[in-house]
């Protein structure tokens, strides 16, 4: 099934912008939202010039403003004439070592990556239920596989929560008509991963985004992307003693 009309949150940079470019190249119509509207406008101008036949709607959205999520989703849906796929991608990578006195950083990570994601999920499911079908994509992380110490502790927990929500939804909608996919990207070059210590496992943005979009198009229940090297690494992370997972943080 071709999902022609796709909404992406957090589309102003990183994986969100990369997915927008990749889907536009496939001729898909896009609804893009993020906090940084200047970047959204630049992205829209870029894609409209390259792919004039593609319809692109953009809107400002801070996913932590929970009341705005259903309003913006509805407005974008109206502008495109419906939505076939919603990608819950907006997130942040900030965080601090637990117990370091920087509660604000870890709290913000959990609120944005998990609580705000829940609001987007509820909104998407309500829309898809009303429409009779749809594809909900949750962007988790390979760090959902196991807790990691240090500055990524809260981030890993938030992404584990996202994966758990996805597993629950896959069971809930096992017979359709709504399809659920949980994507677990590894370290892919972007603004969020620029300061990561795990550069040895980093893949370039184009390789990572292409693998992510290809996986989304297949609509699996779950996918680790790109599979190499992250498929085997995720299996390794699950059996490593907790202290050894620090090298993945």
N, C-alpha and C positions, 0 to 999 in steps of 0.2 A: 504494500500500500504506500502510495506517495503522500506524504504529509506536506501539503503545499504552503500552508500558512503557519509560520512558526514564531512563537514569542520567546525571547531570551532576556532574562534579567541579568543585571551586571554586565551589560553589553558594551560598555564604553572602553574597555581595555582587556588585555590578557586573553584568556580562553573565550570569554564572551564575544569580544570583537573578532577573534580568530574564527569562531564558529559562524558568526554572521557573514564573514567574507566567504567562507567555504560553502555555506548554504546558498548565498547569493549567486555564486558561480554555478550552482546546480539549477538556478532559475526559481528558487523558492521566494515567496513573499515573506517579509520580515516585520515583526513588531519588536522594537528594541527599546529597553528602558534601563536607566541607571541614574545615579545622582549627578554625574558630570555631564550636563547637557551640551556643553561646548564640544566635548569629544564625540557625543552622539551625533551632533549636527555635522561634524567633520566626517564621521564615518558614513553618514547618510549621503553626503555630497560625493564622497569617493565611490560608493557603491552605485549610486544613481548614474554617475558618469560612465562607469564600467558596464553596468547592466541596466540599461534604460527600461527594459521590459519588466523589471522586478519592482513590485510595490513595496515601499519601505515607510513604516510609521514609527515615529520616535516619541518618547515621553519621559519627563523627569519622574523618577521614583526613588525614594529612600525606603527600602524594604522594612526598615525599622519603624516607619510610620504605618502601622498596621491598617488603619482605616483607609489609607490611600491605595493599598494593594488591590482590593476588588474594584475600586473606582478606575484606576489606571488600566487594569487588565480589561475591563469592560469597554473603556474608551478605545483602546487599541484593537480589540476584537471588532468593534463597530466600524473602525476605520478600514480594517482589512476585509470585513465581511465574514468574520468568523476566525476561529483558531483551531488548527488540527494537532498542534504539538506545543507544549509549554515546557521550557527548559529552566529549571530552578538552579541558577548558576551563581547568583550574587553571593559574595562572601568576602571575608577579610582574613588576613593571615597574621594579624598582630597577636601578641601574647607574651607572657612572662613566666618565669619559673614559679611554680606554685609555692606560696609561702614567702615570696620576695617582697610582699607589700604592695604589689601592683595589681590589686584586685580589679581595678577598672579595665585593664587591658584584657584579662581573661573573661570578665563579664561581658564586655563588648563582643568578643569573639563568639561566645555561646549564644548571645542574643541575636547576632546577625546571622551566623551560620546555621543555627538550629531553630530558635524560636521564630525568627522571621521566615525561615524556610517553611516551617509548619503553616504559617499564615498563607504563603504562596500555594502550598499543597492543597489546603482546604479550598482556596479560591479556585484553583484549577479543576479540582474534582467536582466542585459545584457546577462549573461551566460545562465540563465534559458530560456530566450526568444529564444536564439539561439538553445538551446537543445530541446525546446518544452515543458518542464515541470520542476518542482522543488519545494522545500519547503523552504521558507525563514522564519527564526525564529529570532525575535527581543527580546533581553533580556532587559526589562524595569525594573520596580520596583514598589512595593506597594506605594512608596512615590510619584509616578506619580499621585496619586489620588488627592493630594492637596498640596499646598505650605506649607513648614514647615520653621519656623524661625531658626536662628542660623547657625551653620557650614554646615548644609545640604541643605541650600536654593538653591545654584547653582546645586547641585546634583539632587534635586527633580525636578528642572526646566528642566534639561537635560533629565531626564527619562520621564517627561511629554511630552517633544518634541518627544522622541522615540515612546511613545504610540500614539501620534497624527499622526506621519508618518505611523505607522502600521494601524491605522484606515483608513487613506486615501488609503493605498494600498489594504486593504481588500475590499473597495468599488470599486477600480480600477480593481481588479482581482476577483470580486465576482463570475464570471463564469469560472474561471480557465484560462489556465491549471496550472498556478502558484498558490500555496497555501501560505497564509500569516498567521503566528501565532505570537501574542504578549504575552510574558510571563512576569508576574509581581511577581517576588519572594519577599517573606517577608525576615525578618532577619534570615539568615542561617549562621551557624558557618563557618567562612573563615577568611583569612587575612584581607579582607576589613572591616569585621564587628567586628573585635577583640576589637576595641576601642569604639564600639557603646554603648550609654547609655541605649538603649532599650533592655537590656539583659532579661528582664522579658518576652519578646515576642520571644526570640531567639529559633530556633529549631536546633537540631544537624545536622551536615553536611550530614550524610547518609540519614536521613529522608528527608531533604530538597532537596538534589540532586535526590533521587529516585522519589519524587513527581514531580520535574521539568521534568525529563526525561519521566516519564509516561505521563505527560501532553503534552509534545512535540510529543510523539508517536501518541497521539489521534488527533493531528493537528487541534485544535480548533482555532477560530479566536482570542480568548483571554482567559487567565487563570491566576488566582491568585494562587500561590503555596507556601507552602502547603495550602490547603483550610482552615484547622484548625491550628492555630487560625486566619489566615490572611484574609480569605474570609469575615467573619463578621466584622473584624477590618477595612477593607477597606471601607465597607459600613458606618461604624461609622465615619471614618475620613472625609468622604464627607459631613457630616452634622454638624460636630463640628465647633464651632467658631474658626477662625484662631489662636488665642492665645493658645488654648488648644491642637493644633497639635504638640506643642513643645515636648510633652512626647514621640512622635513617632520618633523624630529626633536622 
